[in-house]
């Protein structure tokens, strides 16, 4: 005969230990409702829960409240060093709010994205934080029309009023162009991100404005679109640029991975950076200071982007009638060894 296992401690057990009602215990253990309970009671409840070895049952909680206290994080490419600090910021804010996240990786594939989002919704996530938005994104329009709480991170979408948290792309590109112009560069090229994304379009637009404002050449051939936000696509675009133009002395890359593609091509062709061509990236992803030369880039506070996106989503979950709002976070230029006077 098997010995009976001791039953797991319950909210009632904690309530009896502290001498309060089970509702008070529930509120004290929930970060979003603990302010409804006195601080001393919260402290005593948490101590009793720890002493008793209490572990909340998320499934039971979901059944009781019809809320899963989970959200979905939709990432286009988890191997891109841009996203881990964003995800870490999201997780920090979700944890503080009593939530957790399911992360899915779409590989920039719309069909895969649809299937994964359907899977998340089948798990009763209460909202989605989406980093895959394209300027035209029918799936997001469908989700928005269905009333699914959404927050876009790092990108925007046209035609629907969805909250978003982005970096100040225009200010970052303007600072990069001004830095290169101050070093004496007059033929500056831009390897732009995909123009189907708000980030790619905004940075390309900002580049054109910046060079015109400074009286520099804005010939169409100085802007080359990359097929993807990747090192390989950056290298392909750099080859096309250098095959067509021999007068370029500086490049503003759409992001750091595209800038790394430039480094690859410089190595292939024996081009010295920054002696022959200077390069500026965008994002300041980890380990850029370890490159040779270290990459000058625009720093984006990715952790803060994640934190604000999660907070915005939780606010929307708690108040579905809350008007959509956008947040633009400041950026800064980090000057390293990949730029030099002309």
Secondary structure, DSSP 8 states (H G I E B T S, - for coil): ----------HHHHHHHHTS-HHHHHHHH-TTTGGGS-HHHHHHHHHHHHHHT----HHHHHHHHS---EEEEEES-TTSHHHHHHHHHHHHHHHHTT-EEEEEE-TT-HHHHHHHHHHHHHTT-S-EEES---SS-HHHHHHHHTT--EEEES---SSS--EEEEE-HHHHHHHHHHHHHHTT---EEEEE--TTSHHHHHHHHHHHHHHHHTT----GGGEEE-SSSSHHHHHHHHHHHHHH-S---EEEESSHHHHHHHHHHHHHHT--TTTT-EEEEEE--TTGGGSSS--EEEEE-HHHHHHHHHHHHHHHHH-TTS---EEEE-EEEE--TT----
